Amino acid sequence: MELSVSYEEKTILKRLDWNLILVIFALNVIGLINLFSATHGPNSKDVESLFVNQIVWLVSGWSVFFIITLLDYALVTKLAYIVYFINLLAIVYVDFFGKIALGAQRWIDFGFFRYQPSETMKLAMIMVLAKVLSIKNTLNKGMGFKDLAIPLFLLIIPFALIMKQPDLGTAMMVTAISGTMILFSRVRKHILVSAIILISVSIPLAWKYVLHDYQKNRVLTFLTPENDPRKTGYNALQSKYAVGSGQFFGKGFRKGTQSQLEFLPERHTDFIYSVLSEEHGFVGSITTIGLFCILFFLIIRIAFQARDKFGALLSVGVLSYIFWHMFVNMGMVIGLLPIVGVPLPLLSYGGSSMLTTMAGLGLISSVAFRRYLF
């Protein structure tokens, strides 16, 4: 019996960006390999189920990816504000009734799944800013203070609510993603200068009046982790030991001493890249970075080929989401940045992060799917 494929199915398969799909899948495979190693050490019986959970999230994530791909991304313009306000309400709910873990109140506990609204808020910001910025004609002169009023207002509200949890890392991610999209839409030079001056003045004020003691300790620990190797400096030092000990080819799959003997903290989430570096060395690390670079190149190409400014802004927003998470996560595990709770997209364990990332990539795939339609 011969299998027949309809003309419409052939057209759909041809219009999919298979390069994008293959790179995402390759990063997923790397993530699963390292998660299996991180959760199957001699003393890891209590976290072995995390690997199975991650497969469930991956299957769910790919389902979301293809569903969004087949939907016209123009639908986002109608849903952007709705998604934004629903996420705001969820964050407000968390601030009052959310589940407290590790000293922070960031999750809604559904029993079978802990949902982190601040994670999906990043995607909501991308959607709503793409809508707002796409209707502004600023290519010639750039945006002025009046043009920035609405985008900044939309940013300040979730930033303040996320800081209240407290979650400085996620708040800074939301700001970095939004800032990248605003800069892509062009801003007048005098506003850039004013922003640099404002940030320079705000840093010492934030240090004195805004940051909590534990957040200040993270910065101080980043500068001198050796001063307290058993407590505040423990995570940073163990991560650097793991990365450095991998050398060129690594110690081998499930042979990393720092991860297998559980010296490395949060090895399945924030420090998954440390596991990769220890077991697969420089070769594995640079291969992963190379795949991310290919992913960025593909997204940039899709943004330039988008049929409209809204599609281009969606692509840039999701690109900035993945880039800043990768940059901060890798920077903190090798000691170039302070340690914050930022996962590595497509590799770290986590349902909220995986579903949000795959949904964002689904938006890019939707833009690519329709880039030649006029």
ROKEBA-810301 format. One line per field, with one value per residue (C-alpha): residue in three letters; x, y, z. Coordinates in nm, 2 decimals. Example, Ala and Ser with C-alpha at 12.3 -4.5 7.8 and 13.67 -1.06 7.14 Angstrom:
REM ROKEBA-810301
pamar ALA,SER
px 1.23,1.37
py -0.45,-0.11
pz 0.78,0.71
//
This chain:
REM ROKEBA-810301
pamar MET,GLU,LEU,SER,VAL,SER,TYR,GLU,GLU,LYS,THR,ILE,LEU,LYS,ARG,LEU,ASP,TRP,ASN,LEU,ILE,LEU,VAL,ILE,PHE,ALA,LEU,ASN,VAL,ILE,GLY,LEU,ILE,ASN,LEU,PHE,SER,ALA,THR,HIS,GLY,PRO,ASN,SER,LYS,ASP,VAL,GLU,SER,LEU,PHE,VAL,ASN,GLN,ILE,VAL,TRP,LEU,VAL,SER,GLY,TRP,SER,VAL,PHE,PHE,ILE,ILE,THR,LEU,LEU,ASP,TYR,ALA,LEU,VAL,THR,LYS,LEU,ALA,TYR,ILE,VAL,TYR,PHE,ILE,ASN,LEU,LEU,ALA,ILE,VAL,TYR,VAL,ASP,PHE,PHE,GLY,LYS,ILE,ALA,LEU,GLY,ALA,GLN,ARG,TRP,ILE,ASP,PHE,GLY,PHE,PHE,ARG,TYR,GLN,PRO,SER,GLU,THR,MET,LYS,LEU,ALA,MET,ILE,MET,VAL,LEU,ALA,LYS,VAL,LEU,SER,ILE,LYS,ASN,THR,LEU,ASN,LYS,GLY,MET,GLY,PHE,LYS,ASP,LEU,ALA,ILE,PRO,LEU,PHE,LEU,LEU,ILE,ILE,PRO,PHE,ALA,LEU,ILE,MET,LYS,GLN,PRO,ASP,LEU,GLY,THR,ALA,MET,MET,VAL,THR,ALA,ILE,SER,GLY,THR,MET,ILE,LEU,PHE,SER,ARG,VAL,ARG,LYS,HIS,ILE,LEU,VAL,SER,ALA,ILE,ILE,LEU,ILE,SER,VAL,SER,ILE,PRO,LEU,ALA,TRP,LYS,TYR,VAL,LEU,HIS,ASP,TYR,GLN,LYS,ASN,ARG,VAL,LEU,THR,PHE,LEU,THR,PRO,GLU,ASN,ASP,PRO,ARG,LYS,THR,GLY,TYR,ASN,ALA,LEU,GLN,SER,LYS,TYR,ALA,VAL,GLY,SER,GLY,GLN,PHE,PHE,GLY,LYS,GLY,PHE,ARG,LYS,GLY,THR,GLN,SER,GLN,LEU,GLU,PHE,LEU,PRO,GLU,ARG,HIS,THR,ASP,PHE,ILE,TYR,SER,VAL,LEU,SER,GLU,GLU,HIS,GLY,PHE,VAL,GLY,SER,ILE,THR,THR,ILE,GLY,LEU,PHE,CYS,ILE,LEU,PHE,PHE,LEU,ILE,ILE,ARG,ILE,ALA,PHE,GLN,ALA,ARG,ASP,LYS,PHE,GLY,ALA,LEU,LEU,SER,VAL,GLY,VAL,LEU,SER,TYR,ILE,PHE,TRP,HIS,MET,PHE,VAL,ASN,MET,GLY,MET,VAL,ILE,GLY,LEU,LEU,PRO,ILE,VAL,GLY,VAL,PRO,LEU,PRO,LEU,LEU,SER,TYR,GLY,GLY,SER,SER,MET,LEU,THR,THR,MET,ALA,GLY,LEU,GLY,LEU,ILE,SER,SER,VAL,ALA,PHE,ARG,ARG,TYR,LEU,PHE
px 0.00,0.15,0.14,0.01,0.08,-0.16,-0.05,-0.14,0.07,0.36,0.32,0.32,0.63,0.81,0.73,0.86,1.20,1.38,1.71,1.55,1.38,1.69,1.90,1.64,1.61,1.99,2.00,1.71,1.91,2.22,2.00,1.85,2.19,2.32,2.00,2.02,2.37,2.29,1.99,2.13,2.42,2.48,2.28,2.02,1.73,1.51,1.55,1.55,1.19,1.30,1.43,1.10,0.92,1.15,1.06,0.70,0.77,0.97,0.68,0.44,0.68,0.71,0.33,0.30,0.57,0.39,0.05,0.18,0.37,0.05,-0.14,-0.09,0.13,-0.09,-0.33,-0.09,-0.18,-0.53,-0.42,-0.11,-0.28,-0.50,-0.20,-0.01,-0.29,-0.35,0.02,0.01,-0.29,-0.10,0.21,-0.01,-0.17,0.18,0.28,0.00,-0.08,0.21,0.42,0.73,1.05,1.42,1.32,1.12,0.75,0.74,0.52,0.16,0.13,-0.11,0.00,0.13,0.30,0.45,0.38,0.61,0.41,0.72,0.87,0.58,0.57,0.89,0.70,0.40,0.63,0.77,0.41,0.28,0.60,0.60,0.24,0.31,0.65,0.53,0.28,0.54,0.71,1.05,1.29,1.41,1.44,1.41,1.17,1.15,1.04,0.67,0.71,0.87,0.60,0.37,0.65,0.82,0.49,0.42,0.77,0.77,0.46,0.58,0.93,0.81,0.59,0.87,1.11,0.86,0.88,1.19,1.34,1.61,1.74,1.40,1.33,1.66,1.58,1.25,1.42,1.70,1.46,1.24,1.54,1.67,1.34,1.33,1.68,1.60,1.32,1.57,1.59,1.72,2.08,2.00,1.77,2.04,2.28,2.01,1.95,2.32,2.34,2.02,2.15,2.49,2.32,2.07,2.33,2.46,2.11,1.98,2.27,2.18,1.80,1.67,1.88,1.83,2.13,2.15,2.15,2.44,2.62,2.59,2.77,3.04,3.08,3.12,3.41,3.58,3.43,3.74,3.67,3.38,3.43,3.20,2.90,2.83,3.12,3.05,2.83,3.06,3.37,3.22,3.09,3.43,3.60,3.36,3.41,3.78,3.83,3.66,3.97,3.96,3.76,3.59,3.58,3.32,2.94,2.84,3.20,3.21,3.31,3.16,2.82,2.80,2.92,2.68,2.93,2.77,2.45,2.13,2.31,1.99,1.88,2.10,2.43,2.35,2.62,2.87,2.77,2.82,3.16,3.29,3.18,3.23,3.51,3.59,3.47,3.12,3.10,3.20,2.97,2.68,2.77,2.81,2.46,2.32,2.51,2.36,2.02,2.07,2.18,1.87,1.64,1.81,1.76,1.39,1.36,1.50,1.28,0.96,0.66,0.60,0.76,0.55,0.70,1.05,1.00,0.86,1.17,1.40,1.22,1.25,1.61,1.69,1.51,1.73,2.05,2.03,1.94,2.23,2.47,2.39,2.37,2.70,2.86,2.76,2.88,3.23,3.26,3.22,2.88,2.72,2.51,2.14,1.85,1.85,1.81,1.98,1.72,1.64,1.89,1.79,1.52,1.19,0.84,0.77,1.10,1.07,0.71,0.79,1.10,0.93,0.62,0.86,1.04,0.70,0.63,0.95,0.86,0.52,0.70,0.92,0.63,0.47,0.77,0.70,0.33,0.22
py 0.00,0.33,0.64,0.94,1.30,1.57,1.89,2.10,1.88,1.91,2.28,2.30,2.08,2.29,2.62,2.50,2.63,2.30,2.46,2.63,2.31,2.10,2.34,2.36,1.98,1.95,2.18,1.98,1.65,1.81,1.93,1.58,1.41,1.64,1.64,1.25,1.27,1.54,1.34,0.99,1.01,0.76,0.97,1.11,0.88,1.16,1.36,1.09,1.16,1.51,1.36,1.20,1.53,1.71,1.48,1.55,1.93,1.88,1.69,1.96,2.23,2.09,2.06,2.43,2.51,2.35,2.48,2.84,2.79,2.70,2.99,3.33,3.54,3.84,3.69,3.81,4.17,4.09,3.89,4.09,4.31,4.03,3.80,4.09,4.17,3.80,3.77,4.08,3.94,3.61,3.80,4.00,3.67,3.52,3.83,3.76,3.39,3.23,2.93,3.03,2.83,2.92,3.25,3.38,3.38,3.32,3.02,2.91,2.55,2.34,2.02,1.85,2.16,2.48,2.78,3.08,3.38,3.60,3.36,3.38,3.76,3.78,3.64,3.87,4.17,4.07,4.04,4.37,4.57,4.43,4.55,4.90,4.95,4.82,5.11,5.38,5.53,5.60,5.48,5.82,6.02,5.76,5.76,6.05,6.07,6.09,5.78,5.59,5.67,5.37,5.11,5.22,5.23,4.87,4.77,4.94,4.76,4.40,4.51,4.64,4.34,4.09,4.28,4.25,3.87,3.93,3.81,4.05,3.81,3.78,4.16,4.24,3.99,4.15,4.49,4.36,4.20,4.51,4.74,4.54,4.57,4.94,4.99,4.79,5.03,5.32,5.58,5.94,6.00,6.24,5.98,5.72,5.96,6.05,5.68,5.61,5.90,5.78,5.42,5.54,5.75,5.47,5.20,5.34,5.44,5.09,4.94,5.14,5.15,4.87,4.56,4.31,4.20,3.86,4.03,4.25,3.94,3.78,4.08,4.08,3.70,3.74,3.97,3.76,3.41,3.27,3.48,3.24,2.92,2.71,2.94,3.24,3.15,2.78,2.78,3.00,2.81,2.46,2.57,2.70,2.38,2.18,2.39,2.40,2.03,1.94,2.06,2.00,1.67,1.64,1.36,1.16,1.11,1.06,1.08,1.43,1.43,1.77,1.68,1.30,1.34,1.64,1.90,2.11,2.28,2.31,2.10,2.03,2.39,2.70,2.50,2.26,2.42,2.33,1.97,1.99,2.16,1.91,1.60,1.71,1.98,2.26,2.06,2.01,2.37,2.53,2.30,2.42,2.78,2.73,2.58,2.89,3.12,2.93,2.97,3.34,3.37,3.19,3.41,3.73,3.61,3.54,3.89,4.05,3.84,3.90,4.03,4.32,4.52,4.34,4.00,4.14,4.28,3.95,3.77,4.02,4.00,3.62,3.64,3.88,3.65,3.35,3.56,3.73,3.41,3.23,3.52,3.56,3.18,3.10,3.41,3.32,2.96,3.06,3.34,3.64,3.75,3.73,3.42,3.47,3.23,3.24,2.91,2.81,2.80,2.46,2.29,2.36,2.17,2.35,2.34,2.72,2.80,2.52,2.60,2.97,2.92,2.68,2.91,3.20,2.99,2.89,3.26,3.29,2.98,3.13,3.44,3.22,3.01,3.33,3.53,3.49,3.55,3.90
pz 0.00,-0.11,0.11,-0.07,0.03,-0.07,-0.25,0.06,0.28,0.04,0.04,0.42,0.45,0.19,0.37,0.71,0.79,0.84,0.92,1.22,1.33,1.31,1.51,1.78,1.79,1.81,2.12,2.27,2.23,2.39,2.68,2.73,2.72,2.99,3.20,3.20,3.33,3.59,3.72,3.72,3.95,4.24,4.48,4.24,4.30,4.41,4.09,3.82,3.75,3.63,3.31,3.23,3.31,3.07,2.79,2.86,2.85,2.52,2.36,2.48,2.36,2.01,1.99,2.08,1.83,1.54,1.64,1.65,1.32,1.14,1.29,1.13,1.36,1.27,1.53,1.79,1.72,1.84,2.15,2.26,2.52,2.64,2.70,2.86,3.11,3.19,3.28,3.49,3.69,3.73,3.87,4.11,4.22,4.28,4.48,4.73,4.71,4.52,4.64,4.83,4.76,4.82,4.98,4.68,4.60,4.22,4.14,4.12,4.23,4.03,4.19,3.88,3.76,3.91,3.68,3.69,3.54,3.53,3.28,3.04,3.10,2.89,2.59,2.67,2.66,2.32,2.18,2.32,2.23,1.88,1.84,1.99,1.81,1.47,1.43,1.49,1.19,1.33,1.07,0.97,1.29,1.57,1.87,2.10,2.47,2.36,2.15,2.43,2.69,2.62,2.58,2.90,3.09,2.97,3.10,3.43,3.57,3.53,3.63,3.96,4.03,3.95,4.17,4.46,4.45,4.47,4.14,4.02,3.75,3.57,3.61,3.44,3.16,3.09,3.08,2.85,2.61,2.60,2.56,2.27,2.09,2.15,2.02,1.71,1.64,1.67,1.94,1.91,2.02,2.30,2.45,2.45,2.62,2.88,2.94,3.00,3.25,3.42,3.45,3.59,3.85,3.94,4.01,4.34,4.44,4.37,4.56,4.87,4.86,4.63,4.65,4.93,5.13,4.96,4.62,4.73,4.86,4.51,4.36,4.63,4.59,4.22,4.28,4.54,4.57,4.74,5.05,5.15,4.96,5.19,5.18,4.95,4.72,4.70,4.39,4.18,4.28,4.22,3.88,3.77,3.90,3.68,3.37,3.40,3.48,3.15,2.96,2.59,2.54,2.88,3.13,2.94,2.97,3.33,3.45,3.57,3.94,4.03,3.89,3.96,4.32,4.36,4.45,4.17,4.29,4.08,3.81,3.62,3.59,3.63,3.61,3.33,3.12,3.39,3.35,2.97,3.01,3.26,3.07,2.71,2.76,2.53,2.22,2.37,2.49,2.17,1.97,2.18,2.14,1.77,1.75,1.93,1.69,1.39,1.56,1.59,1.23,1.11,1.32,1.19,0.84,0.91,1.06,0.75,0.52,0.73,0.53,0.78,1.06,1.32,1.22,1.22,1.57,1.70,1.56,1.72,2.05,2.07,1.95,2.24,2.48,2.39,2.35,2.69,2.87,2.71,2.77,3.14,3.21,3.05,3.19,3.55,3.53,3.41,3.66,3.43,3.58,3.92,3.99,3.92,3.86,3.48,3.29,2.97,2.69,2.54,2.78,3.14,3.31,3.36,3.23,3.22,3.06,2.79,2.70,2.68,2.47,2.23,2.20,2.11,1.85,1.72,1.65,1.46,1.27,1.19,1.05,0.84,0.72,0.57,0.47,0.10,0.12,0.01
//
